[in-house]
Amino acid sequence: MNVFDRYAPFIQDYIYRSGWAALRGVQNAAGEAIFGTRDNVLLTASTASGKTEAAFFPILTLMDEDPPKSVGALYIAPLKALINDQFGRLTELCEEAGIPVTRWHGDVPQSQKRKLLRKPAGILQITPESLESLMINKHMEIPSLFSDLRFIVIDEIHSLLRGDRGMQTFCLIERLCKTAGCSPRRVGLSATIGEPEAAGRFLAAGSGRPTVIPGFDGGKEVWRLSMEHFFKTEPQAGEEETDVPDLPALEPPTDAAPKAADPGLGYIFEHTRGKKCLIFTNTREECEAVCQSLRQYCEANHEPDRFLIHHGNLSASYRESAEAEMKDNDSLLSVCATATLELGIDVGKLERAFQIDAPFTVSGFLQRMGRTGRRGNPSEMWFVMREDHPEPRAMLPDMIPWYLIQGIALVQLYIEERFVEPPRTGRLPYSLLYHQTMSTLASCGEMTPGELASRVLPLHCFHRVSQEDYRLLLRHLIEIDHLSRTENGGLIVGLAGERVVNNYKFYAVFQENVEYSVRSGPEELGTIVKPPPVGDKIAIAGRVWVVEEVDHKRREVYCTLVKGNIPAYFGDVAGDIHTRVLERMYGVLREEKSYPYLMRQAVCRLREARDTFLKAGIEGHPLVHLGGNMWALFPWLGSYAFLALERFLKIRCGERLGLKGLNPSRPYYLQFTMKVSETEFYRIVAEEAEKDFDPMELVYPKEVPVFEKYDEYLPAELIRKGFALGVLDIEGMKQRVLGWSKSSTS
């Protein structure tokens, strides 16, 4: 098939106007899949490879040839910023054909939404949360809006494969299709997919169609990658054999300047001068701290401020200002950011990205590096790994630079194996079950328990939930007044449930904290949790403010700008690290291999870490004696298997081992005291792992481990079951423990 000739004339004209010499591989492959089959399509190609056009060129051609009688294509994206970014591109593309493009999220004027409701047509762009709101608040409009829906395009689908938000999205798609009586094809787009076949099954679940994953030559990937290590104070690793990077000359410490130069941030400060860069951190707190310090370097060096900030707690005006600055090709400002700028927003000509410490996932590393290298240039990322000097009497685990080792492992996993984290399956999503139950009742009104179950339980992500579990949930929700029985025996949302459902935060299933809006005069800065008392300082928007007033009833904080340097707090939680990452970290420490992207100090620090690893005898011996009765265990397990091991040792093995003071540093190592020998340890844990014990035994008596957003409304029995059978990776833990036994006896 000649895909270009198959395109509608207005698509061909757009390509000519854009000056394209030829279609890219992903566009030819997508055209053949969408034009030549009736299947769902998963497109995986590098960032800025033209995936959006690859999907929409054939979709719009088909819509032009046979105009749908409702919205014809639904585009779902995880971020409002991504929708805004794609809106302009799609509008320009569709203008000549008269195909309307409508955005639907919280920042869009109601007039635009009303226009679509009056005359449903074209493309609708929406986030999962806004789609939830639409399903609840415009339920009667769903058939007219989507009766002839042909395609659902899910952008950055990798971000929806490992948590409740992704399962929510696919629940909503299934509910929408059933309500509207439509059967659209699904098209998933991503630059970072692990196990494409598994992702294809995830995309297809409940659609009744298979997924085709077209292959094509994406060309050779070229990276510019460097990784440097810094102690936060002098001296640096191998200082006698390497030059210390020039640092900004700081004036004597004041309330406006850092009290001590941070060599890692000084390195970033110097290498962003005269360039447009992104500086990624793993938490919003770190993002605020880095931006504060870099701005203070500017002040101390009498330079104009050249740093902006972007994260999820900032007001829309701050975020959109940073996004606009990134798109300005003449800008020489840099933006400190979290994952909010990780996804596919077009950031124009970006010279390089910095990553402070190691991200949690290979996917995150690839997405962040993919922000650079557009317009035909290679992707470029500079890792900056920081740590404090170990204390003089520090124990063995503190001697290893975990972030440096993790960063190397992430890079090597992709280079050597093309490994990216696969979809996370096998969970028991009871929190989401509550959410979709309440959402279904709120949108449809009174139902019998049987009718409600017939709407909710067939949704694919609930295939592991039994009818008995669902009856238990419904009875509990009636008891706590989240549901009420009518005289006819039907169910409706109860008074307590209405307070949850009628709050705009109900539309999201990801965990949120109680947030206070922060204002300075008429300006909204963003949101924080746990506001301090009047007179204390807070950090937000890359600056420091003194609190003038806290209105707890309206949840508002009023403040004034001051100089200073303090930590921020937004309630961040650690990320999910895959077991393959920890296993490759073990490989980094035991092999003698050199990595061409390591800079001098990183090379020296890695050499020191390998020397520590070798002398401690960790290779082949995960249990290391620290002296006396103190031991350290290095299991090389990912977050959820590590958590299972921690509980297994305490609950199943603790008494037999004489285990006390277990202190985990997740997911790297555990420290504890015990009364048995190394040989007895391996024997005892293997014996316990070989027993066919109930996973529920790894939940402490009377413990209710609230893990997801709506767990607090579930019966304790389901919370415990969901945690034991859906969160803890007990099989992964058992395999590792039994492996120790075999290696210790061989």
N, C-alpha and C positions, 0 to 999 in steps of 0.2 A: 504494500500500500504506500502510495506517495502521500504522506500525511499533510504536507503543505497544500497540495492540490485539493485535499478533502476539506480544508478549513473554509469557513464562510468568507466571502469577499472582504467584509469589513475587518476580519482578523488578518487576512493577507495584507490589506492596506496598512494596518497597524504595524506589522512586521517590517514592511518596506519603509514606513516613516521612521521606525526606530533604528534603521540602518543595519539590521541583522544580515550577515552574509549567508547564514545557513541556520537551520534548526539545530539545537543541541541534542545530545543523545537522549536525555530524559524526556524531551518534548516529542521526539519520534516514537520512543517506547510508549509514552503515555497515550499518544494519539492512536497507536495500533491497539492498545488494550481497551481504551474507552470506545473507539469506533468499532472495533472488531469483535467485542464480546458483550455480554450482558452482566458480567461479574463485577464484584467490588474490586477496587484497584488500590494497592499500596505502593506509593512512589518513595523510594529512598535514594537520595542524591545529596551531594555536599551542599553546604550553605551557599546561597547566591548562585545556584546552578540553574535557576529558572523553573522551579517546581510549581509555583503558583500559576504561571502562564501555561506550563505543561498540562496542568489539570483543566484550567478554564478555557483554553483555546478550543478543545473539542467539546467541552460542555456547552459553551456559548454557541458553537456552531450548531449543535443539535437543538438547542433552544430556539435559535433563529430559524431553523428549517421547520420546526413544529412548535410554535409558541405555546407554553403551558398556560393553563387556565387559572393558575394560582402562582404563588412563589415557586420558581422552578428549581432553584439551587439554594441550599442552606449552608452557609460557611460558618463553622464553629472554630473559635480560636481561644486559647487560654488566657489572653491578655487584651484589655481594652486598647492598649497602645498598639498591639499588632493589628487589631481591626482598623484603627484609625490610619495606620500606615498603609494597609492594603486597600482601604477605601478609595484613596486618590487614584491608585493604579487601576483598580477595577472600573471606576467611574470613567476614566479616560478611555479604557478599552471598550466599554459598553456604549459610550455616548453615540457613536455613529449608528448603531443598530437600534437605539432607543430602548435598550434594556435597562430598567432602573436598578440602582444599587442602594440598599437601605441599611444603615447601622442601627443596632438596637442594644444599647447599654445605658447605664445610669447617667452618663454625661450627654446623651443625645436629647435634643428638644422634643417635647411631646408632640409638637405639630408634625414632625417627620414620621413619628410612629402612627399617628392618626391617619396620615396620608396613605400609608401602607395598608392599614386595616380597611380603609374605604375601597382601595383598589389593589388587591394583592397581586404582585407580579415581580419578575426579575430575580435578583439575588438578595437574600437577607443575611447580614453578618451579625453574629451574636456570640456572647460568652456562655459557658455552661450555666452560670448563675442567672443570667438574664433569660435564658431559655427556661429555667426552672420557674422564674417569676412569670413568664409568659404563659406557661402551662397552668399555673395556679390562677392568675388574675384575668386571663383572656381565654379561659377554657372553651367557651362557646364559639370563639372565633377560630379555633384551631382547624376545624374542617375547611372553612372557606380560605384560610391562609395557606394551607398545605395539601389540599385535596389532590393536586396534580404535581406534587413535589417529585422531581426526577433524580436529583443528586444531593447528597450530604457530603461536603468537603470538610475534613477534620485536619486542621493545620497543627503542626508541632505535636503530632499524635504521641510521640515518645514521652511527652510530659504527662500523659494521661494513662500510662500503662502500669503504674506501680502503686496506685493509691485510690482512696474512695472517690476522689474527684473524677477520675477516669470512669469508674464504674457508674457514678451518677450520670455522667454524660451519656453513656450507652443505655442506661435505664430510660433517660428522657427521650432518646431517639426511638427506642422501642415503643414507649407510651405514645409519643407523637404520631408515629406511623399507624398504630392501632386506632387512635382517636380520629385521625384524618382519613383513614382508609387508603393510605398510599404505600408504595413499596419502592422507595428510592434506592439507587446504588450508592455505596459509600466509597469515598476516595480519601485515603489517609496520606498525609505528607509529613516527611521528617528527614533530617540530615543524619540522625543518630539512632538507628534501630539495631537492637541486639536480638538475634534469633528472629529474622524476618518472618519465618513460617509461623512461629508462635504469635507474633504481632498481627499477622494476617488473620489468624483464627480469632484473636481478640477483636479485630475490626469487624469481622463477619458475624460475630455471635448474635443470634436472634434475627438475622436478616434473611435467612433462607437462601443465601447465595454464597458461592465460594469466593475466595479472594485470589486474584491474579497479581503476581509480583514481577513486573517486567524487568528483564535484565538488559543492561546496555553498558557500553564503554564510557565510564565517567571521566576518563583521562587520568593522568598521573597527579597524585596529591603532592604538593610541594609546601613544606613548612619552614618557617624560621623560628627556631625554638631555643630558648636558653633557660637555665635554672641556676640561680645563685642562692647561697646560704648566708645568713647573717645572724650572729649573736646580737642581742639587743643592746649590749654594751661591749666595749672593747675588752680584751683583744679578740680578733677574728680567728677562725680555724686556719691553721697553717700560716700564721701571720709572718713567720720568719722566711717563708718562701713565696709570698705573694704580696703584691701591692694592695693596700687598702683603697677602695674607691674614694675619690674626692667627695667630701661631704659639704653641704652648704655651710658657710661660716655663720654661726649663730652668735647673736649678742648675748651678754650675761642673762641668765634666766629672769624672766619677769612673769607677771600673770598672763601675758600675751604670748610668751614663747615657751616651747617645751623646756622642761628643766634639764633634760639631757638629750643629746642628739640620738636618734634611732637610726643606725646605719642603713637598715633596710629601707626605711622611708626616705632617707637622704638619697639613696640610690634611685628610687622612683622619682623623687623631686628633680634630680638632675637630668634624668633620661626622658622626662616628659616636656622639658623646656623646648618651646618652639615647635611642638607637635600636638596632634589631636589623638588622645589615647583613652582607653577605658581601663579602670583600675578595679578589678573584681575582688570582693571579699566574700566570706562564707556566711556572715551574719550581718544583720542591720547594725548591731552594736559596734562591730569592727569597722563597718563602713563609716559610721559617724566619727569614730576615733581617728581613723586614717584621714578623713577629710579635714577634721579640725587641725591635725598636726601639719598636714601639707599646706593649709592656709596660713598657719603660723610660721612655717618656713618662709612663705612668700613675704609676710610682714617683717620677719627678722632680717631678710635679705633685701628689703626695700624694693620688692617686685610687686606688680599688680597681682591681685588674686586671679589665679588661672585654673581653679578647681570648682567643679559643680558636684552635685550629689543626686542619687536616684535610688530609692528603695520604696517598698510597699507602704510604709507608714507616712510618707510625705504627701502633702496635698497635691491635687492634680496640677496646680499651677507650677509647683516646683518640678514635678516629673516632666510635664510637657515642655517646660523651658529647657531642661537638659536634653530632651529628645530633639527639639528644634535645633539646639546648638550642635548636636551630633550630625545632623543632616546638612549643616552649613559647611561646604567644602573648604571655605577660607578660614574656618575657626581653628584656633590653636589652643582651645581650652580642653581640659581632660575631665572625665566624669568618674567619680567613685560610685560603684554600683554593686548590687547584689544580683540574684537571679532574675530580677525584673528586666534587665537588659540582656539576659542570656538568650532569649528566644528571638524569632526572626524579624525583629524591627530593622528596617533599613537604616543603618547609621552612617551612610555615605562613605567617604574616603577616610578610613580610620587607619592610622599608621601602625599602631601596635596595641595589644592588650597586655596588661599586667595581671597576674594572679598572686594574691598574697596568701601563702600557705596552700596546702593541697585541697582541691575541691573533694566532695564526697564520692563522686562517680566519674567514670570514664565519659559517660554521656554529657555531664556538666562541663568537663574539660573540653570536649570537642565542640560543644555549643558555644562556649565562651571564646575559644580560639577562632571559631567560625565567624565571629563578629568582624574580624579583620580579613584582609586578603580579597576584598571585593574589587571590582573594576580590573580584574585580571592580575592582581598582585598576589604573591604568596601570603598565606595566613602567618601571622607573627604573634607569638606569645612569650613573655618574659615572666617566669616564675620567680617569686621572691619568698624564700622559706626562712622564717624567723623562729628563734627560740631563746629562752633565757639560758645563761650559763648554768650548768648543773652545780648544785651546792657541793662544797668540798667533800662532804661525807654522803653524797647522794648514792642511793642504791642502784643496782644494775639497770632496771628498766628506765630510769631517768637519764641514763647515759646515751640513749638511742634517740636520734632526731626523727621522730615519728613522721612529721609532716614531710620532710625531705624524702624519706623512704617511700611514703605513700604517693607522693608526686611522681617519683620515678616509676613506681609500679603502674600507675594509671597510664602513663605515656607508653611504657613497654607493652602492656596488655594490648593496646590498640595497634602499635607498630608490628608486634610479633603475631598476634592472633586475630586482629580486627574485632576484639571482644568489646561489646557494649552490653550493659545490664539488660537482661531479658524482661518480659512482662512478669509481674508478680501475681501468681495465681495461687489457688488453694486456700484463700482466706475465707473466714466466716464474717461477712460484713454486716453485723447486727446493727451497728450505728446507722449505716446507710439504709437498712431495712426499716428502722424507725422513721427515718427521714422520708423515704419514698411512700411509706404507709400514710404518714400525715399529709404529705403533698397530694397524694391521690385523693384522699378524703376531702381536703381543702378545695381541690379543683372540681371534683365530681359531685360532692354533696353526699347525702345519706346513702349508705350501702349496708346490706346484710354482711355478717362476717364472712360468709361463703363467697359473696360477690367481691368483697375486698381482697380476699385471699386469691381469687381467680385473676384479679388484675395485677397483683404484686408478685406472688410467688413464681409465676412463669417467666418473669424477667430473668435473663440468662445469668446475671451475676449472683442470683439467689439459688442456684441449682443445688447447693450443698445444704440449704436450710430446710429442715423438715417441717411438716405440717404441725407436729407437736410443739416445736420451737415457736412457730408463729402463733399458735393458740396461747402459749405461755406469754408471749409478748402482748397480745391483745388484752388478755385478762389483766395483766399488770398495768397497761395504759388506762384501762377503765378504772382501776383502783386509785391511780394517781390523778384522775380527772383530765388526762390528755385526750381520752376518748369518752364519749357518753352514749348510753343506750337510749333510744327513743321508745315511745310507747309501742311502736310496731316491731320492736326487736332489732331495729337497724342501728348502725353506728354513725356518729357524727363527731366532729372535733369538739372536745370538751373545753371548759373555761380555761383551765391551766394550759391546755394545748394551744388555744387561740393566742395566748401571750407569746408562745414560741413561734407559731406559724405566721402571725401578723407582724413580726419584726423583720425588717429587710435582711437581717443577717441570717435568717433561716434559709435563704436561697443557696448559701455556700455550705459545703460539707467539710471544708478544711477547718482545722482548729484555729480558733481566734481567742484573743484575750479581751477582757473588758477594757475598752480603750477610751481615752479622754482626748477630745479635740484641743490642740494647742494653738493659741492665737496671740499675736502681738499687734495691738491696735486692730485695724480692719483686716489685717493679713492672716490667713490661715496657713500655719506651718506644716501641720500633719497631725499624727496621733501618737500617744504614748500609753503605756500601762503603768499602774502604780505611781500616780503623781506624788511628788514630794511635798512637804509642807511649805507654806509661804516663806519666802526668804532663801530657800534652797535653790540650787542651780539644776538645770536640765540641759541635755544635749540633744539637739534635733536640727536637721537641715544643715549639718556641717558646722554649726556654731553653738555657742553657749548662751543660755538665757537664765535670768533670775525670775523665780515664780512670784508674781504679785498677788494672784488670787486663784483659788480653786473652788469651782462651783460643782460640788459632787452630785447635786440633783440633775443638772444639765450636762454633767460630765465634760466640763470645759476648764481649761487652764489658761490664765492670762499671764503673759510674761514680757520682760524687757531684755533687749540684747545687752550682753556684757562681754568682757574679755575673760578667757580662762580656758581650762582644759580638763574636762571631766568625762567619765564613761557614760554611755547611754544604755538604756534597757528597754527592749521591746518584747521580751518573752520568747526569744528564739529557742528552738530545740535542735539537737544534733541530727545530722542526716543519716540515711540508711546506707551503710557501706557493705558491698557484696563480698561474699567469701573469696571469690577469685582475686579481689584486690589484696586481701590479707595474705593469701597464698603467694601472690607475686611479690609482696613485700618480703616474705621469707626468702624467696629466690634472690631478690636484690641483695640481701645481707649475706647470703652464703656463696654467691658466685663471685668471680674475679673480674667480670666483664666491666668495661668502661663504656660510658654513654657520651656521645659526642656533644650533646647539648649542655652538659654540666660545665659551669664556670669554675674558676680556680678554688674558691673557698668551699664550694659544694663538693668538689673532688676531694679536698682535704678532709671535710667533715664526714663524707661517706667512707673514706679510708679509716678514720677513727672508729666509726660505727661498726664497720666490718671487723676491725681488730677486737673491739669489745665483744661482738657476737662470737668470734672464734675463740677468744680466751675464756669466755663464760661457758663454752661447750654447749651452746643452744642448738646447734645443728644436730638433728636426730634426737634431741632431748628437750622437749618443751618445758619440762619441770626443772627449774634451776634453784639450787640451794644458795640462799643469801647470807647464811650464818645463823647459828642457834637453831631455833625452830621456825625461822622465817624462810618462806619459799616464794618464788615467782613462777607463774604458769603462762606460757606464751602459746595460745591455742591456734592462732592464725585462722580465726573464724570471723565471718561477717556479723553485722549488728544483731540479727535475730537468733542466730545459732549461738553467739557469744552469750546473749541474755539467757538462753536455755541452759547453757553450760553453768553459768553462775548459779542458777537456781538448782540445777541438778546436783552440784557439789554441796550446796548448803543443805538441801532438803533430803536427797537420797543418800548422800555419802558423808555428810558432816559428822555424824556420830561415830561412824566407823573410822574416819580419818583423824578424829580429834581436832576438827577444823575450827579455827577461831579467827576473828578479825579480818574476814574476807573483804578486801578492798579492790574493787574493779576500776580499771582505767579503760573504759570501753572505746573500741573493741580490741585494744592492743594487748593487755595483759591483766592478770589478777595477782594480787599479793595476799598472803595469808600465813598463819602459823598452823602447824599440824604436828601430831605426835608420832606419825608413822614414817617409815623410810620411803625413799623414792620407789623401790621395787614394790613395796606394799601399796603405795598410792596407785600405781598403774594396775595392779591386780584388783584392788577394791573397786576402782571406777569402772573397769571392764566388766566385772561381775555384775555391778548394778546396771550398766548399760545393756547387758545381755538379757536382763529380766524384762518381761513384757508388762511394764507398768503403765498405768493410766496417765496420759498427759496432764490430767487435772491435778495430779499429785504435785506438779511443779507450781501450783498456785498456793500461796500460804493460806492457812486457816483464817477464815473471815476476811481475807483480802478481796477487794473489788478493784482490779487494776484498770481504772478508766484510762483508755488509750486514744479513743477517737472522740469527735466532737459531741456526739449525742449519746455516748455511753451512759451518761448520768441519768438518762430517762429509761434505761433498760432494767429488767429484773437482774439482780446480782448473779443469778445462775447463768444467764446468757453472756454477761460480761466476762465471767470467769471462763466459760467454755470458748468464747471467741478469742480470748487471749491465749489460752492453752493450745487450742487446735488451729488457730488461724494466724497468730503472731509469732509464737515461739517456733523456731526451726529445730524441732527435736530430732528429726531424722538426720539432718546435717551434723548436729552435735554428736549423736550416737556414732555415726560413721567415723568421726575424728577420734573419739575416745577409744573405740575398738581398734583403730589404726595404731594408736600409741601402744596398746597391749602387744600387737603383732611385732612392731618394730623393736620393742624392749626385750622380747624373748628370742628374736632372731639373731 
